[in-house]
Amino acid sequence: MRKAASRRRAMADPSVAEAACGHLVAAVRDATGSTVSGYWPIRTEIDPRPAMRALAGSRALCLPVVQGMDQVLMFLRWKPDADLVDGAFGTAIPRARVELVPSVLIVPLLAFDSRGGRLGYGGGHYDRTLEALRSRDKVTAIGFAYDVQECREVPREPTDQPLDLIVTESGTRQFA
């Protein structure tokens, strides 16, 4: 399923990303919380950086850092002019190691469904992280994707953490 989802995502029209970023900015501004985790796009992921730059004046921003297998993500403060270094899996992470705890997470994905299910790369980093953060406080998980990434049903395991919203070029969908 991951291979098929990856192929579908690769067929997305990148010119729609600007519209998606506009919806993402609005969704983040509507969410409760002042610290937002974005992500550095890899492969054919939709790029949230234009939205992150637009939010920089009103929210504290951070990027996720993979700490290792079976571990939660760490989040480092990010600003548009931050000095970056290579991170895991082809990502970039801030050189300055100022840790933040996000209350809003913009989450990359391979596929999503109409119930808020998310198919990631299989490492479980976001699921573990969301579970840990949600055990302490309210956290909003916003999946960011192209419309073509929607599938009929994402397989779910007991450890999978649902998305609260999905944002695409068509707009925002909220899940109960």
N, C-alpha and C positions, 0 to 999 in steps of 0.2 A: 504494500500500500504506500509506503514511503517513496519508493521509486516512481510510482504512477503520479503521486502528488507532486513530486519534484519536477516531473516532466510537464504537468499542467501549469505549475507556477512559472516554469521557464517560458511558457507560451504567452504569458501575460504581456499586455501592451504597457511598457514603462511610461508612456505619455500620460497615463491616467493617475500616476503617482501624485501629481500636484493636487488634484482634486481630493485624493485620499488624505493627503497631509492637511488640507484645509479642514476636513472632517475630524481628523485626529486632534488638531489644536482645539477645536470646539469641545470634543469629548473630554480632553484632559482638563480644560478650564471648568467644565461642569462637574468634574469628579472632586470628591472631598480629599484634600491632602495637598501639601505644599512641596513634597519631594517626589520627583518623578524619575523613574528609571527608563531610559530609552535602550537602544542597542545599536551596535555598529554592524551594518548589514554585511552578510557574506553570501556567496553564491548568487542566487537570483532573488533574494529577499527584497521586499519592498523597502525603500529607504526612508526611515523616519527622521533623518537629520534635518531636513528643512523645517519640519514641525518642531523639532527640539530647539533649533535656532530661534524660531518664532516665540517659543515659550521661555527662553533664557532670561528675559527681563522680569518674569512674574513667578517663576518656580525655581527651586533648587533642582538641578539635574545631575544624574549620575549614569554610569555605564556598568553593566554586569561584568564580573570577573569570575571565570571558572577556576575554582581552587583545586579541583581534583575529582576523581571518580567518586560517586555517591556522596558528594558534599553539596551543601547549599551554596548559592552564589554570594559573592561579596560585591558591594557596590561602591565605586569610587566617584567622587565629585567630578563632573564634566562641565566645561564651559566651551563655547564655540572656538575660543583661541587656545584651548588647552594643548599642551605638549603631550603627544601620544607615543606609545610604544606598542610593539606587537604583543598581542594576547593569544590565547588558545584558539584553535580552529579558524585562523585567519582574521580574527577581530583585532580591533585597536582598543587600547585601554589607556586611561590617563597615567602619565608618569608620576604625578603627585599622588601620594597614597592617602587621600582624605576620605575616610569611609563615611557613608551616609546610609540611612535606612529609609527606603522608599515606601510611600503609601499608595502610589500609583505606579503600576508597571506596564510598560508598552512591551508586548510579548511577540516575538517572531514565531512563525509556524510554517508547517508544510501544508496542512489542511485544517479545516474547521467544519462543524456541522451546525444545524439550526438550533441545537440545544446548548451550545456553548462548549462543546467538546473541541479539543485541540490535539492535533497530531504534530509532535515535535520530532526531533532527530533521534530520540530513543534513550538519551542519557539520563532523563529524569531531573535535570538540574532545576528547571522552573517549577516542576511539581513539588519537589522537596522544599524549595525556597518559598513558594506560595503557602504551603502548609505551615511552615515555621512562622512566617510573617503573620498569617491569619490567626495563628494560635495566640498571638499577643495583641492584635489590634485589627481594625477594619482596613482591608487592602483591596484596591480595585485592580483587576487584571484586564487589560485591554489588548485583545488580539489585533494585530495590524497585518492586513493581507490584501490581496487582489480578489475580486469577485470569483475568478476562475478557480480559486483554491477551495471553494465550498464543495463539500461532498455530502452524500446522503447520510452517512453515519460514520463517525469516528469511533473505533473500538475503545472501550473504556475499561480501566482497571480500578480497583478500589483506591489506589494511591494517586490517581489522576485528579488534578485540580481544575475545576471549570473556569472558563472565562466569564467575566461579568459583562463585557461588551465585545463586539467585533466591529472594527472600523475598516471599511473598504472604500473604493472610489464611488460606490453608490450611496454611502452614508454610514450611519451607526445603527447597530442593532443591540438592544439590551436583553440580557437573559435573566429570568427570575430565579 
